[in-house]
């Protein structure tokens, strides 16, 4: 037991923010941190373990998959066990909108979504409102610390899967190399610009739109002002961020090309990372994206295909000319030096092995620099939840199969736990 408290401990209550939301919520998380600091709280420097000295623990959630939902509640119950008795718990994030039924059964405290940050004002009787706290353009140091911890955790998980096979060791070393390179990129003084929030799509499996809302694009002038501010402060690396960057501007009567063309007008040195450009938007804005690549102003491009099978894409409500997408990706790879990645959704309802092989061939022929693989899980209220489901253990087997079939030069990342090899 402490004999005395420091001045800081007497004056400032401590809040721990445990974030298990996706990276797209980084802006809101930093806004929340600034909110607490402005209102006299100190921020715990623990990012993984429960801080037993915290007066308030805020847990941000994800409900994109059943796995992430379960992880949220597992973390919550762990907090209840390890926090000091008088500490309060606030639960926030997408899950509060996605599955309020389960929330009401398992959590009896205050909650908020990223749509309702103003609720935080009442929860702590705030002097400074959350809405008045600016979302940042730079938070590299914070991201680097969290990402380094994440990288170490992932490396540990990878080594647990090592079976002594030489090719398996090569894969582990490759993944470690890619992880280090990704973290090094965070040190390149990247200037982040949130160009939009929400989504204009209606994918049959996705429940996230329920939590993030409709597309809300930032006006081009505001984005260009942020871009110029970044240039004036010596930044050369920029990342355009949003839940669906590819659909930028559709709510304003314009499209992503208008923004990219406006940015390209500058004569100063810069390059862009374009995240989350769905295939249909990639085709719609191809000329402007290719122009950036030709000028060596593109350093990253993320096109989430989910599947390369036309029948499945129709069921997903992600209709796009996948053959043309492939042609355009191959073409753009020839005109610039940049990293290109994608996402796969494994085990979508009624998926067959030949259809899965079609997606694997598509990826191997293109040669993505990195691939994120997600397991399908039915989410409440989505059309896909009413379709013919594939058993969870079979989806896990397919995930392992995909991992074994993708070419070694691809960085294969499974954000969800895979079964141990037998």
Phi and psi in degrees as a GROMACS rama.xvg file:
@    title "Ramachandran Plot"
@    xaxis  label "Phi"
@    yaxis  label "Psi"
@TYPE xy
-71.0129  141.565  UNK-2
-80.2901  -29.7303  UNK-3
-153.387  164.266  UNK-4
-110.038  150.756  UNK-5
-76.8359  164.83  UNK-6
-57.2636  -42.597  UNK-7
-61.8555  -39.8098  UNK-8
-68.9034  -32.9801  UNK-9
-72.7185  -42.2312  UNK-10
-82.1303  -41.1456  UNK-11
-109.738  123.269  UNK-12
-74.0076  150.753  UNK-13
-105.706  132.929  UNK-14
-116.248  134.622  UNK-15
-107.061  128.528  UNK-16
-108.143  109.048  UNK-17
-98.7786  113.599  UNK-18
-107.263  112.618  UNK-19
-118.43  20.0558  UNK-20
-76.2461  170.614  UNK-21
-75.0045  167.853  UNK-22
-63.2666  -22.9332  UNK-23
-67.1377  -14.3549  UNK-24
-94.4064  8.81995  UNK-25
-58.6952  -37.4811  UNK-26
-63.711  -46.5235  UNK-27
-64.196  -37.6376  UNK-28
-62.4563  -43.8398  UNK-29
-66.1349  -35.5846  UNK-30
-62.0133  -42.0693  UNK-31
-64.6331  -40.6504  UNK-32
-61.211  -44.8161  UNK-33
-63.2237  -37.5765  UNK-34
-58.0661  -47.0552  UNK-35
-68.8213  -40.0117  UNK-36
-61.4171  -45.2082  UNK-37
-63.0106  -26.6645  UNK-38
-97.4804  19.7903  UNK-39
88.8871  12.7848  UNK-40
-94.0109  149.612  UNK-41
-96.3161  148.484  UNK-42
-100.877  126.917  UNK-43
-62.6595  141.688  UNK-44
-92.6882  10.5861  UNK-45
-90.2823  127.259  UNK-46
-107.395  -14.2179  UNK-47
-123.382  -57.9785  UNK-48
-77.3449  152.204  UNK-49
-69.6825  129.485  UNK-50
-85.2566  106.572  UNK-51
-72.4414  -6.59855  UNK-52
-99.6068  -4.49203  UNK-53
-71.3731  140.528  UNK-54
-86.1986  -24.748  UNK-55
-142.923  133.038  UNK-56
-120.02  120.068  UNK-57
-106.341  119.768  UNK-58
-108.339  118.322  UNK-59
-94.2226  142.868  UNK-60
-117.167  168.42  UNK-61
-136.222  141.171  UNK-62
-131.246  22.0206  UNK-63
-59.9294  -39.9036  UNK-64
-129.122  165.357  UNK-65
-62.2741  -35.8064  UNK-66
-60.2117  -48.0863  UNK-67
-68.8457  -33.693  UNK-68
-64.0706  -47.2291  UNK-69
-61.8391  -39.9835  UNK-70
-62.218  -36.6754  UNK-71
-60.6421  -48.8532  UNK-72
-71.9632  -33.0386  UNK-73
-61.4983  -43.1715  UNK-74
-64.6111  -41.1755  UNK-75
-59.9997  -46.475  UNK-76
-66.9417  -31.2305  UNK-77
-67.7779  -40.4775  UNK-78
-59.5257  -44.5343  UNK-79
-58.6731  -34.822  UNK-80
-76.0966  -35.7037  UNK-81
-102.627  -14.3209  UNK-82
-73.5584  162.006  UNK-83
-72.4609  150.52  UNK-84
-53.0654  -39.4866  UNK-85
-85.5465  -5.333  UNK-86
-67.8893  141.378  UNK-87
-96.2524  154.688  UNK-88
-123.255  132.638  UNK-89
-119.047  134.612  UNK-90
-113.449  126.985  UNK-91
-132.82  177.819  UNK-92
106.953  -170.168  UNK-93
-66.8391  -32.6441  UNK-94
-59.6353  -30.961  UNK-95
-63.1352  -26.2379  UNK-96
-93.5363  -31.2452  UNK-97
-76.355  -43.3324  UNK-98
-137.278  67.6645  UNK-99
-63.5625  -24.8866  UNK-100
-63.0831  -49.6884  UNK-101
-67.1111  -36.584  UNK-102
-57.7383  -45.6907  UNK-103
-66.7034  -25.2177  UNK-104
-81.8301  -34.7283  UNK-105
-107.387  -12.6757  UNK-106
-132.637  128.879  UNK-107
-115.866  16.4157  UNK-108
-105.4  -172.556  UNK-109
-73.1025  145.131  UNK-110
-141.548  160.547  UNK-111
-151.214  160.785  UNK-112
-112.668  172.061  UNK-113
-72.041  -8.26488  UNK-114
-83.2722  -20.701  UNK-115
-127.004  49.8905  UNK-116
-61.5365  -22.9369  UNK-117
-63.7435  -19.4446  UNK-118
-61.8371  -28.3003  UNK-119
-61.7618  -30.9316  UNK-120
-57.4367  -45.4411  UNK-121
-74.491  -31.9789  UNK-122
-64.584  -31.5978  UNK-123
-119.288  12.471  UNK-124
52.236  54.7091  UNK-125
-70.2661  140.741  UNK-126
-82.1861  -39.4388  UNK-127
-105.75  128.43  UNK-128
-77.8842  148.187  UNK-129
-63.4195  -36.9836  UNK-130
-62.9469  -23.1669  UNK-131
-87.2295  -1.57253  UNK-132
-91.5365  128.043  UNK-133
-76.666  137.7  UNK-134
-80.0442  138.956  UNK-135
-82.4377  163.022  UNK-136
-103.335  -17.9147  UNK-137
-135.147  127.423  UNK-138
-151.4  43.0981  UNK-139
-60.4758  -45.0871  UNK-140
-62.0033  -40.866  UNK-141
-66.2469  -45.2256  UNK-142
-62.0591  -39.7066  UNK-143
-63.6975  -41.909  UNK-144
-65.3123  -47.6518  UNK-145
-64.9221  -42.4414  UNK-146
-67.146  -34.0954  UNK-147
-64.477  -43.0929  UNK-148
-61.0904  -45.5682  UNK-149
-60.5086  -41.6484  UNK-150
-61.9615  -43.1044  UNK-151
-65.3051  -40.2451  UNK-152
-63.3494  -44.1215  UNK-153
-66.2024  -39.4408  UNK-154
-61.8982  -41.7644  UNK-155
-60.5938  -44.001  UNK-156
-62.6487  -38.2105  UNK-157
-65.0448  -44.6399  UNK-158
-65.3253  -28.3314  UNK-159
-64.9037  -22.8127  UNK-160
-91.9245  -4.071  UNK-161
-68.4516  129.271  UNK-162
-111.17  12.9964  UNK-163
90.4027  -5.4572  UNK-164
-78.2923  137.712  UNK-165
-62.8455  -41.4732  UNK-166
-65.287  -33.6253  UNK-167
-64.6282  -38.3674  UNK-168
-65.0724  -41.4598  UNK-169
-58.8886  -41.7545  UNK-170
-63.8609  -41.4164  UNK-171
-62.0733  -47.4651  UNK-172
-62.6114  -37.5197  UNK-173
-64.3365  -44.0041  UNK-174
-64.1426  -38.3816  UNK-175
-63.1867  -43.4438  UNK-176
-59.7618  -45.9501  UNK-177
-64.4516  -39.7365  UNK-178
-61.3203  -41.9921  UNK-179
-64.6515  -42.1365  UNK-180
-62.8305  -40.2033  UNK-181
-62.6908  -43.1335  UNK-182
-68.1376  -34.2386  UNK-183
-64.1928  -34.4347  UNK-184
-60.5809  -28.3505  UNK-185
-66.9826  -20.1678  UNK-186
-87.9183  3.36937  UNK-187
-90.1108  22.6915  UNK-188
53.5926  57.0554  UNK-189
-77.8922  137.841  UNK-190
-106.09  114.36  UNK-191
-92.7184  132.378  UNK-192
-126.051  116.373  UNK-193
-81.2479  108.355  UNK-194
-91.8917  -20.398  UNK-195
-160.468  159.021  UNK-196
-127.956  156.792  UNK-197
79.5955  -177.537  UNK-198
-143.181  144.437  UNK-199
-97.8924  -5.7306  UNK-200
-88.3432  169.718  UNK-201
-138.964  56.0099  UNK-202
-60.5565  137.578  UNK-203
-68.8155  -18.0061  UNK-204
-100.991  -11.0978  UNK-205
-94.0067  127.961  UNK-206
-106.142  -5.39326  UNK-207
-64.7985  -32.599  UNK-208
-59.905  -30.4418  UNK-209
-60.0221  -31.9684  UNK-210
-89.6611  -34.61  UNK-211
-97.5198  -16.2899  UNK-212
83.7123  -176.129  UNK-213
-69.7523  166.615  UNK-214
-64.2634  132.655  UNK-215
-135.981  96.6431  UNK-216
-86.8932  143.133  UNK-217
-79.8865  138.575  UNK-218
-57.1409  146.915  UNK-219
-56.6744  -42.4917  UNK-220
-58.3489  -42.4415  UNK-221
-64.1503  -38.6476  UNK-222
-67.8259  -44.4944  UNK-223
-63.4096  -37.2422  UNK-224
-61.6462  -42.1081  UNK-225
-65.9533  -40.7371  UNK-226
-60.964  -46.0316  UNK-227
-65.1104  -37.2873  UNK-228
-63.1017  -39.8531  UNK-229
-63.4085  -43.4134  UNK-230
-61.8498  -44.0835  UNK-231
-63.2853  -26.1658  UNK-232
-93.8214  12.5561  UNK-233
88.3146  10.3516  UNK-234
-81.5566  141.587  UNK-235
-118.349  -22.2896  UNK-236
-104.86  123.874  UNK-237
-124.93  144.33  UNK-238
-126.503  123.846  UNK-239
-87.7018  123.884  UNK-240
-119.101  153.404  UNK-241
168.63  164.622  UNK-242
-66.1277  -31.8962  UNK-243
-149.39  82.7327  UNK-244
-62.4729  -32.9243  UNK-245
-59.8588  -29.7802  UNK-246
-94.012  12.4606  UNK-247
-49.4754  135.463  UNK-248
86.3882  -11.6056  UNK-249
-62.1765  -30.0628  UNK-250
-77.7972  -11.3848  UNK-251
-105.116  0.935598  UNK-252
82.6448  16.1097  UNK-253
-130.265  -168.583  UNK-254
-142.964  -177.404  UNK-255
-60.3805  -33.3517  UNK-256
-58.734  -37.9514  UNK-257
-59.6932  -41.4386  UNK-258
-69.6007  -47.7119  UNK-259
-63.2694  -39.3662  UNK-260
-65.5821  -36.6754  UNK-261
-66.9623  -41.2851  UNK-262
-65.4986  -38.3438  UNK-263
-66.534  -16.0456  UNK-264
-68.6928  -21.7179  UNK-265
-67.396  146.665  UNK-266
-94.1903  -6.22662  UNK-267
-79.701  162.552  UNK-268
-77.6927  129.098  UNK-269
-164.254  164.775  UNK-270
-144.936  159.798  UNK-271
-120.871  146.119  UNK-272
-110.886  121.064  UNK-273
-103.737  112.079  UNK-274
-101.336  148.887  UNK-275
55.5307  66.5252  UNK-276
-109.824  93.2779  UNK-277
-55.7949  152.858  UNK-278
-51.1135  -43.2514  UNK-279
-63.1947  -37.7103  UNK-280
-74.8868  -31.382  UNK-281
-60.5167  -43.6881  UNK-282
-67.579  -41.4345  UNK-283
-63.7617  -31.4541  UNK-284
-115.256  21.3955  UNK-285
-58.025  -45  UNK-286
-61.3418  -41.1315  UNK-287
-69.6362  -37.5451  UNK-288
-68.237  -42.7986  UNK-289
-63.566  -36.1629  UNK-290
-60.3621  -42.0881  UNK-291
-62.3069  -42.8721  UNK-292
-64.5217  -40.8986  UNK-293
-62.7022  -34.9311  UNK-294
-84.5694  5.32344  UNK-295
57.5607  38.5976  UNK-296
-112.681  17.2879  UNK-297
-123.792  123.218  UNK-298
-116.777  -7.33983  UNK-299
-158.205  140.847  UNK-300
-143.723  124.179  UNK-301
-118.244  112.56  UNK-302
-118.015  97.7755  UNK-303
-75.939  105.046  UNK-304
-85.007  -30.359  UNK-305
68.6411  -47.0988  UNK-306
-156.798  155.671  UNK-307
-108.016  7.03124  UNK-308
-93.8575  128.712  UNK-309
-65.5822  -38.1959  UNK-310
-63.3164  -45.7165  UNK-311
-66.1741  -39.3898  UNK-312
-61.6411  -36.6646  UNK-313
-65.1917  -44.2257  UNK-314
-63.9433  -33.0644  UNK-315
-75.1108  -10.095  UNK-316
62.5734  38.8308  UNK-317
-123.104  46.0873  UNK-318
-57.1957  125.307  UNK-319
-157.484  156.284  UNK-320
-78.8035  88.3924  UNK-321
-64.6698  -29.4673  UNK-322
-66.2855  -41.5486  UNK-323
-69.1455  -36.036  UNK-324
-57.8591  -46.7519  UNK-325
-60.0097  -46.4816  UNK-326
-59.047  -44.2106  UNK-327
-70.6044  -36.5182  UNK-328
-64.4858  -44.4016  UNK-329
-60.3189  -41.2243  UNK-330
-65.07  -46.5577  UNK-331
-69.7476  -27.1016  UNK-332
-65.8535  -20.3498  UNK-333
-84.0019  -14.3168  UNK-334
-107.12  1.37168  UNK-335
-161.165  167.045  UNK-336
-108.942  102.47  UNK-337
-156.105  164.566  UNK-338
-91.1311  140.475  UNK-339
-132.9  132.936  UNK-340
-134.154  170.99  UNK-341
-149.234  176.221  UNK-342
-128.334  141.463  UNK-343
-118.252  141.7  UNK-344
-110.376  109.698  UNK-345
-96.5474  132.852  UNK-346
85.4068  26.1836  UNK-347
-60.2834  146.272  UNK-348
-46.5436  130.82  UNK-349
72.1482  6.02007  UNK-350
-58.7455  135.47  UNK-351
-104.63  162.443  UNK-352
-62.8891  -43.627  UNK-353
-57.7504  -37.0838  UNK-354
-68.4024  -38.0454  UNK-355
-65.437  -40.0206  UNK-356
-62.8579  -32.9227  UNK-357
-61.8206  -40.7563  UNK-358
-67.8305  -40.867  UNK-359
-61.9803  -44.3576  UNK-360
-61.797  -42.0152  UNK-361
-56.2272  -47.9826  UNK-362
-66.6489  -41.9781  UNK-363
-67.1474  -36.2707  UNK-364
-70.8271  -33.6645  UNK-365
-78.2631  -40.9821  UNK-366
76.4624  58.4749  UNK-367
-62.4881  149.177  UNK-368
-76.4945  -27.2747  UNK-369
-155.34  150.213  UNK-370
-137.372  127.612  UNK-371
-99.7761  125.038  UNK-372
-110.164  123.108  UNK-373
-112.186  143.033  UNK-374
-86.4047  136.68  UNK-375
-69.0232  138.723  UNK-376
-141.982  133.841  UNK-377
-67.1597  130.259  UNK-378
-110.328  145.018  UNK-379
-60.171  133.972  UNK-380
84.3475  2.85401  UNK-381
-97.8385  148.193  UNK-382
-57.4582  -36.0614  UNK-383
-64.5044  -25.5067  UNK-384
-67.4593  -19.0871  UNK-385
-95.4423  -1.62712  UNK-386
-87.2489  173.478  UNK-387
-64.3738  116.727  UNK-388
-91.3556  147.194  UNK-389
-95.5883  133.726  UNK-390
-55.3531  145.185  UNK-391
-59.9196  -38.5702  UNK-392
-69.1565  -30.2264  UNK-393
-70.9157  -37.1135  UNK-394
-63.0266  -38.74  UNK-395
-63.1429  -41.7787  UNK-396
-63.5565  -39.0075  UNK-397
-67.0801  -35.5017  UNK-398
-61.75  -43.177  UNK-399
-63.8207  -38.7624  UNK-400
-63.604  -44.8927  UNK-401
-59.4321  -44.2817  UNK-402
-58.5309  -38.4996  UNK-403
-75.5983  -22.6144  UNK-404
-97.4872  -22.081  UNK-405
-71.1711  141.866  UNK-406
-62.991  150.584  UNK-407
-62.7601  -27.6916  UNK-408
-75.4801  -7.97686  UNK-409
-82.4995  139.33  UNK-410
-85.99  111.594  UNK-411
-104.093  118.735  UNK-412
-124.369  120.55  UNK-413
-104.928  106.421  UNK-414
-73.7869  -3.81784  UNK-415
-119.338  151.325  UNK-416
-66.2103  133.024  UNK-417
-103.237  154.637  UNK-418
-67.8593  152.706  UNK-419
-68.7979  148.541  UNK-420
-68.3056  143.354  UNK-421
